[in-house]
Amino acid sequence: MSEQRCVVAVDGPSGSGKSTVSRRLAVALDARYLDTGAMYRAVTWAVLRDGIDPADAEAVAKIADNVVLTINTDPRDPHISVDDTPVDGPIRGPEVTAAVSPVAAVPAVRARLVAQQRQIIAAEPRIIVEGRDIGTVVAPDADLKVYLTASEDERGRRRSAENAADLAATVADLARRDTFDSSRAADPLRQADDAVVLDSTELGIDEVVAHLKALVDGATRQ
């Protein structure tokens, strides 16, 4: 990647490979990396820590207003902390996973985190940002927008392999989250009109990264 400023937005549903691909792409391009989903998970962790009902939008919004999130954007060693407590492991647990969609749907939570995400992006000359609303809301002027997807069965297989979980249950959970995230009123999951769609069902990680790197190289030459 050239030294000029470049923002790459990678959106897509759960299990599409966004995190792995985005991190590897950032390493390949000597760029920073931001997992916006981890931020919503971190707020969800704080909600559960404080015994708040994830469905209580007002109480959830207060948590989001008061917590301090610290994010390391090094793609080789990304970390996130809540009020100086490292939460990289806990935010990937089943309790947070089950509660993150309703927390992330609260408009006040999204407004707070989108503002922080934009500050992080503005501070980095080159950054790969992944999530569900990057190309449409967080960074609509990104130099390259990618919508990474895969078949429902393949996404379920990948996620169940990661978590050693039952395949049928995992597919059902992904379908539930897809429906929730795509239908929420605030910043729903959707493909940006000018995004490049990449179906990774039949592709390996290295193939996806190589394809995206070529797209980024092309975008930065324009």
Solvent accessible surface area in square Angstrom, and as a share of the most:
residue,aa,sasa,rsa
1,M,54,0.24
2,S,50,0.32
3,E,141,0.63
4,Q,86,0.38
5,R,108,0.39
6,C,0,0.00
7,V,9,0.05
8,V,0,0.00
9,A,0,0.00
10,V,0,0.00
11,D,6,0.03
12,G,0,0.00
13,P,9,0.06
14,S,3,0.02
15,G,7,0.07
16,S,1,0.01
17,G,25,0.24
18,K,16,0.07
19,S,47,0.31
20,T,54,0.31
21,V,4,0.02
22,S,0,0.00
23,R,89,0.33
24,R,111,0.40
25,L,0,0.00
26,A,0,0.00
27,V,52,0.30
28,A,51,0.39
29,L,4,0.02
30,D,99,0.51
31,A,5,0.04
32,R,83,0.30
33,Y,7,0.03
34,L,1,0.00
35,D,19,0.10
36,T,3,0.02
37,G,19,0.18
38,A,10,0.08
39,M,0,0.00
40,Y,12,0.05
41,R,21,0.08
42,A,0,0.00
43,V,0,0.00
44,T,0,0.00
45,W,48,0.17
46,A,0,0.00
47,V,0,0.00
48,L,62,0.31
49,R,107,0.39
50,D,67,0.35
51,G,67,0.65
52,I,45,0.23
53,D,87,0.45
54,P,30,0.19
55,A,84,0.65
56,D,62,0.32
57,A,51,0.40
58,E,125,0.56
59,A,21,0.17
60,V,0,0.00
61,A,17,0.13
62,K,117,0.50
63,I,22,0.11
64,A,2,0.01
65,D,81,0.42
66,N,114,0.59
67,V,9,0.05
68,V,93,0.54
69,L,16,0.08
70,T,76,0.44
71,I,38,0.19
72,N,55,0.28
73,T,10,0.06
74,D,40,0.21
75,P,6,0.03
76,R,154,0.56
77,D,71,0.37
78,P,36,0.22
79,H,85,0.38
80,I,7,0.03
81,S,22,0.14
82,V,0,0.00
83,D,59,0.30
84,D,128,0.66
85,T,58,0.34
86,P,98,0.61
87,V,0,0.00
88,D,48,0.25
89,G,53,0.51
90,P,69,0.43
91,I,1,0.01
92,R,122,0.44
93,G,17,0.16
94,P,104,0.65
95,E,116,0.52
96,V,5,0.03
97,T,27,0.15
98,A,63,0.49
99,A,10,0.07
100,V,6,0.03
101,S,2,0.01
102,P,36,0.22
103,V,0,0.00
104,A,8,0.06
105,A,23,0.18
106,V,11,0.06
107,P,87,0.55
108,A,47,0.36
109,V,0,0.00
110,R,7,0.02
111,A,67,0.52
112,R,89,0.32
113,L,3,0.01
114,V,10,0.06
115,A,52,0.40
116,Q,40,0.18
117,Q,1,0.00
118,R,114,0.42
119,Q,127,0.56
120,I,30,0.15
121,I,11,0.06
122,A,75,0.58
123,A,79,0.61
124,E,38,0.17
125,P,71,0.44
126,R,32,0.12
127,I,0,0.00
128,I,0,0.00
129,V,0,0.00
130,E,4,0.02
131,G,3,0.02
132,R,34,0.13
133,D,1,0.01
134,I,0,0.00
135,G,2,0.02
136,T,26,0.15
137,V,36,0.21
138,V,5,0.03
139,A,12,0.09
140,P,64,0.40
141,D,135,0.70
142,A,14,0.11
143,D,74,0.38
144,L,18,0.09
145,K,20,0.08
146,V,2,0.01
147,Y,32,0.12
148,L,0,0.00
149,T,30,0.18
150,A,9,0.07
151,S,49,0.31
152,E,78,0.35
153,D,103,0.53
154,E,28,0.13
155,R,16,0.06
156,G,0,0.00
157,R,125,0.46
158,R,46,0.17
159,R,52,0.19
160,S,12,0.08
161,A,74,0.57
162,E,122,0.55
163,N,91,0.47
164,A,99,0.77
165,A,49,0.38
166,D,91,0.47
167,L,88,0.44
168,A,76,0.59
169,A,58,0.45
170,T,13,0.07
171,V,27,0.16
172,A,62,0.48
173,D,48,0.25
174,L,3,0.01
175,A,35,0.27
176,R,97,0.35
177,R,13,0.05
178,D,28,0.14
179,T,93,0.54
180,F,77,0.32
181,D,4,0.02
182,S,57,0.37
183,S,82,0.53
184,R,19,0.07
185,A,109,0.85
186,A,16,0.13
187,D,35,0.18
188,P,37,0.23
189,L,13,0.06
190,R,124,0.45
191,Q,78,0.35
192,A,7,0.05
193,D,144,0.75
194,D,97,0.50
195,A,16,0.12
196,V,53,0.30
197,V,75,0.43
198,L,18,0.09
199,D,79,0.41
200,S,4,0.03
201,T,36,0.21
202,E,156,0.70
203,L,63,0.31
204,G,36,0.35
205,I,70,0.36
206,D,103,0.53
207,E,97,0.43
208,V,2,0.01
209,V,16,0.09
210,A,62,0.48
211,H,82,0.37
212,L,0,0.00
213,K,70,0.30
214,A,64,0.49
215,L,50,0.25
216,V,0,0.00
217,D,26,0.13
218,G,27,0.26
219,A,22,0.17
220,T,13,0.07
221,R,187,0.68
222,Q,186,0.83
